[in-house]
Amino acid sequence: MRLSLKRRRPPAPVRRHPEPPKNLPAYEPITSDDPLAEVEELMEANRAAPDSAVEKRIVQLRHEAFARLDRSRIPDFSTAVNGSGPSLPTPDGLPEIAAGELDRDSLRAGILGGGSLLIRGLLDEGRATRLRETIDGAFESRDSYLRGASVAETTPWFDPFAPSPDYPLDPAQWNRMDLGGHEVWAPDSPRAMFELLGAFEASGLTDLITDYLGERPALSMNKSVLRKVPTDSGTNWHQDGAFLGRGIRTVNVWIALSRCGDIAPGLDVVSRRYEEIVETGTEGAVFPWSVSPQMVEETRQGATLARPTFNPGDALLFDHFCLHRTAVAPGMTEDRYATETWCFAPSVYPDKTVPFVL
């Protein structure tokens, strides 16, 4: 039985964010009769002949397309798992399948039955290597930009995206412009956005997540992230639903691009399905929105605290109720390369974030 009275942790200190650079581009509206149809055409053309201007336009079109979506109808979405669905193996403590077995039933069984779904070999070795190299290009060009290089010099690896005035950026989100920081927002790297969402198409994720949510998903600017995580990274248990908002429907696609979980930081995941947000900010929590280790123990109901080992191209899919943290431990010697892409149902898209249609 949980106690109703707990010692609350002291308020977290105010976090200082870098000042935005002075040379940020201004929003430039574009016109298109059918943005999503043009996206498909340009994706195909760019696969044959990569072009930085085309890649930038694809990012802009995905942003402009959100306003064209019909968001008035909220599809039926049941969180109940059909008892006749597949029973998934759990060799590393989490529901797990090979990429060739991925379908709507296995996705529902994994996320809604066990809290997440581990997919082995979602991306092939060549695509995973190309994405990892793209992350290096994005990080190096981000730092060059912050040291004064022009966009002409950092394109296509880094070209800061300027959203419509309808979607103002929160000044507290300028962690995107942190010199030497460990993340870059994917929309700020047109080449990375092209490679990443091309990987979604090639693996079948675009159609699968559309089917799962009941509508074509929308991404979020600050929740579509390229990461290079060092061994001294901080860690805290959390559910992203604690700060993404209420009433949302999501699928997060977390893709490992280097071996991690043993030689590099990976993920710790509570291997059970939660249907609500766990109490945050109690004593021992790192941030007001994070979950203390004691609260994890109280709520996991005997579920495994899983720390799988990922190989390049493996992926973990979960939603905003999944309780997880970065896995760090003594003896890890390598940085972890990964992408994290939150996909939202547009009919219940969260406020205060910049949208892109998948």
C-alpha positions in Angstrom: 0.0 0.0 0.0 1.4 3.4 -1.0 1.7 6.1 1.6 -0.2 9.2 0.7 2.3 11.5 2.4 5.8 11.7 1.0 8.7 14.1 1.5 8.8 16.2 -1.6 12.3 16.9 -3.0 13.5 20.5 -2.9 12.8 22.5 -6.1 15.3 21.9 -8.8 17.6 24.8 -9.6 16.8 27.0 -12.6 18.6 25.5 -15.6 20.4 28.0 -17.8 20.0 27.5 -21.5 22.3 28.9 -24.1 21.4 32.1 -25.8 20.1 31.6 -29.4 22.6 32.7 -32.0 22.2 36.0 -33.7 22.4 34.6 -37.2 19.2 32.4 -37.1 17.3 32.3 -40.4 13.8 33.9 -40.6 10.7 32.0 -41.6 10.1 31.8 -45.4 6.7 30.5 -46.4 6.6 28.2 -49.4 3.7 27.3 -51.7 2.7 23.9 -52.8 -0.6 22.6 -54.2 -0.2 19.3 -52.4 2.7 19.3 -49.9 2.6 15.6 -49.1 2.4 14.5 -52.7 5.4 16.8 -53.4 7.3 15.2 -50.5 6.9 11.8 -52.0 8.1 13.0 -55.4 11.1 14.8 -53.9 12.1 11.9 -51.6 12.3 9.6 -54.7 14.2 12.2 -56.7 16.7 12.8 -53.8 17.4 9.1 -53.4 18.7 9.1 -57.0 20.6 12.4 -56.8 21.0 14.0 -53.3 20.5 17.8 -53.4 20.7 20.1 -50.3 18.0 22.4 -51.6 15.6 19.5 -52.2 16.3 18.2 -48.7 15.6 21.6 -47.2 12.3 21.9 -49.1 11.2 18.4 -47.9 11.6 19.6 -44.3 9.6 22.7 -45.1 6.9 20.8 -46.9 6.4 18.4 -44.0 5.9 21.4 -41.7 3.5 23.2 -44.0 1.5 20.0 -44.6 0.4 19.9 -40.9 -2.0 22.8 -41.4 -3.6 20.9 -44.3 -4.5 17.8 -42.2 -8.1 17.2 -41.2 -7.8 17.0 -37.4 -11.5 17.2 -36.7 -12.0 13.4 -36.5 -10.5 11.5 -33.6 -10.2 7.8 -34.7 -11.2 5.0 -32.4 -8.2 3.8 -30.4 -8.5 1.1 -27.9 -5.7 0.4 -25.4 -7.1 -3.1 -24.8 -5.0 -5.9 -26.3 -6.9 -8.7 -28.0 -6.3 -11.9 -26.1 -5.8 -13.7 -29.4 -2.8 -11.5 -30.3 0.7 -12.9 -30.5 2.6 -14.0 -27.5 6.0 -12.4 -27.8 9.3 -13.8 -26.5 11.2 -11.8 -23.9 14.9 -13.0 -24.1 16.2 -9.7 -22.7 13.2 -9.0 -20.5 11.3 -7.0 -23.1 8.9 -8.2 -25.8 11.1 -8.9 -28.8 10.8 -9.8 -32.5 12.9 -9.8 -35.6 12.3 -7.0 -38.1 10.6 -9.5 -40.6 8.0 -10.3 -38.0 6.9 -6.7 -37.4 3.2 -6.0 -38.0 0.3 -4.2 -36.4 -0.5 -7.1 -34.1 3.0 -7.5 -32.8 3.3 -3.7 -32.3 0.1 -3.6 -30.2 1.1 -6.7 -28.3 4.5 -5.2 -27.4 3.5 -1.7 -26.5 0.0 -2.3 -25.0 0.8 -5.7 -23.5 4.4 -5.3 -22.3 5.1 -1.6 -22.4 7.5 -1.6 -25.4 8.7 -3.7 -28.4 12.3 -4.5 -29.2 12.9 -5.0 -32.9 16.1 -6.7 -33.9 17.6 -5.6 -37.2 15.0 -2.9 -38.1 17.7 -1.2 -40.2 20.4 -3.0 -42.2 24.0 -2.4 -41.5 24.6 0.0 -44.4 21.7 2.3 -43.5 22.7 2.3 -39.8 26.3 3.2 -40.8 25.0 6.0 -43.1 22.8 7.5 -40.3 25.7 7.4 -37.8 28.0 9.2 -40.2 25.2 11.7 -40.8 25.0 12.4 -37.0 28.8 13.1 -37.0 28.3 15.6 -39.9 25.3 17.2 -38.1 27.2 17.6 -34.8 30.4 19.0 -36.5 28.4 21.4 -38.6 26.3 22.5 -35.7 29.4 23.5 -33.8 30.9 25.2 -36.9 27.7 27.2 -37.2 27.8 28.3 -33.5 31.4 29.4 -34.0 30.3 31.7 -36.8 30.2 29.6 -40.0 27.4 30.5 -42.5 24.6 28.2 -43.4 26.1 27.9 -46.9 29.1 26.4 -45.2 27.2 23.9 -43.0 24.5 22.8 -45.4 23.2 20.1 -45.8 24.4 18.8 -42.4 23.1 21.7 -40.4 20.6 24.4 -41.6 18.5 25.6 -38.6 14.8 25.3 -39.3 12.6 28.4 -38.9 9.0 27.4 -38.2 5.9 29.3 -39.0 5.0 32.1 -36.6 2.0 30.0 -35.7 4.5 27.7 -33.8 6.8 30.0 -31.7 9.8 28.2 -30.2 10.1 28.3 -26.4 13.3 30.1 -25.5 14.0 27.3 -22.9 14.4 24.9 -25.8 17.6 26.5 -27.1 19.5 23.3 -26.0 19.3 22.7 -29.8 22.1 25.4 -30.0 24.5 24.1 -27.4 28.1 24.2 -28.6 29.5 20.7 -28.0 26.1 19.4 -26.9 25.0 15.8 -27.2 21.9 16.2 -29.4 20.8 17.9 -32.6 17.2 18.3 -33.6 16.7 16.3 -36.8 14.7 19.2 -38.6 17.9 21.3 -38.2 19.8 18.8 -40.4 18.0 18.4 -43.7 20.3 15.5 -44.7 19.7 13.7 -41.4 15.9 14.2 -41.7 16.0 12.8 -45.2 18.0 9.7 -44.2 16.0 9.1 -41.0 12.5 9.3 -42.6 13.8 7.4 -45.6 14.7 4.6 -43.1 11.1 4.8 -41.8 9.7 4.2 -45.2 12.2 1.4 -46.1 11.5 -0.5 -42.9 7.7 -0.1 -43.2 7.4 2.0 -40.1 5.6 4.9 -41.7 2.7 2.7 -42.8 2.7 0.6 -39.6 2.5 3.6 -37.2 -0.2 5.2 -39.4 -2.2 2.0 -39.1 -1.5 1.8 -35.3 -2.6 5.4 -34.5 -5.4 5.4 -37.1 -4.1 8.5 -38.8 -0.9 9.7 -40.5 1.5 10.7 -37.7 3.1 14.0 -37.1 6.5 14.5 -35.6 7.7 17.2 -33.2 10.7 19.4 -33.8 12.3 19.1 -30.3 11.3 15.4 -30.0 13.0 14.3 -33.2 16.5 14.1 -32.0 19.9 12.9 -33.2 22.0 11.8 -30.2 25.6 11.0 -29.3 25.5 10.1 -25.6 28.8 10.0 -23.6 29.6 7.5 -20.9 29.3 10.3 -18.2 25.7 11.1 -19.2 23.2 11.8 -16.5 20.2 9.5 -16.1 16.7 9.7 -14.5 13.7 7.5 -14.6 10.8 9.2 -16.5 7.7 8.8 -18.6 7.6 11.3 -21.5 3.8 11.7 -20.9 4.7 13.6 -17.7 5.6 16.6 -19.9 4.1 16.0 -23.3 0.6 16.6 -22.2 -2.7 14.7 -21.5 -4.9 12.8 -24.0 -2.2 12.2 -26.5 -1.5 9.0 -28.6 2.1 8.3 -29.5 4.7 5.9 -30.7 8.4 6.7 -30.0 10.9 5.1 -32.4 14.3 4.8 -30.7 17.0 3.4 -33.0 20.5 2.3 -31.9 23.2 3.2 -34.4 26.1 1.8 -32.5 26.4 -1.1 -30.1 25.1 0.0 -26.7 23.8 -1.2 -23.3 27.1 -2.9 -22.5 30.1 -0.9 -23.9 28.1 2.3 -24.3 25.0 3.9 -22.6 21.8 2.2 -23.5 18.3 2.1 -22.0 16.9 0.8 -18.8 13.2 -0.1 -19.2 10.5 -1.3 -16.8 9.1 -4.3 -18.6 5.4 -3.7 -17.9 2.5 -1.7 -19.3 1.5 1.5 -17.4 -1.9 3.1 -18.1 -1.2 6.3 -16.1 1.6 8.7 -15.2 3.5 7.7 -12.1 3.9 10.3 -9.4 6.9 12.5 -10.1 9.2 14.7 -8.1 9.2 12.7 -4.9 12.3 12.4 -2.8 15.2 11.0 -4.8 13.9 12.2 -8.2 16.4 14.2 -10.3 13.9 16.7 -11.8 10.3 17.7 -10.9 9.1 15.6 -13.9 11.2 12.5 -13.2 10.4 9.4 -11.1 12.4 8.5 -8.1 14.0 5.0 -7.8 11.8 4.3 -4.8 8.7 5.1 -6.9 9.9 2.7 -9.6 10.2 -0.1 -7.1 6.7 0.7 -5.7 5.0 0.6 -9.1 6.8 -2.0 -11.2 4.8 -4.8 -9.6 7.6 -7.4 -9.9 8.3 -6.5 -13.6 11.9 -6.8 -14.8 14.2 -3.8 -15.0 15.5 -4.6 -18.4 18.8 -3.4 -19.9 19.0 -5.0 -23.3 22.1 -4.9 -25.5 21.5 -3.2 -28.8 23.3 -3.6 -32.0 23.4 -1.0 -34.8 20.0 -1.0 -36.5 18.0 -2.5 -33.5 15.1 -0.4 -32.4 12.8 0.0 -29.4 9.2 1.2 -29.9 7.2 2.5 -26.9 4.7 5.2 -26.0 4.5 8.1 -23.5 3.6 5.7 -20.6 6.8 3.7 -20.8 9.0 4.1 -17.7 12.6 4.2 -18.8 16.0 6.0 -18.4 19.4 6.2 -20.0 21.5 3.2 -18.9 24.9 4.1 -17.7 27.4 2.0 -15.7 31.1 1.9 -14.8 33.1 0.1 -17.5 31.3 1.7 -20.5 33.9 3.1 -22.8 32.1 4.3 -26.0 29.6 7.0 -27.0 26.1 5.8 -28.0 24.8 6.9 -31.4 21.0 6.8 -31.6 17.9 8.6 -33.0 14.7 9.2 -31.1 11.6 10.2 -33.0 8.2 10.7 -31.3 5.2 10.2 -33.6 2.0 11.8 -32.5 -1.7 11.3 -33.6 -2.4 14.7 -35.2 -6.0 14.8 -33.9 -4.6 15.1 -30.3 -1.3 16.8 -31.2 0.3 18.5 -28.1 0.5 22.2 -27.8 3.7 24.3 -27.8 5.6 22.1 -30.2 6.5 22.4 -33.9 4.9 19.8 -36.1 6.0 17.9 -39.2 4.0 15.3 -41.0 5.7 11.9 -41.3 
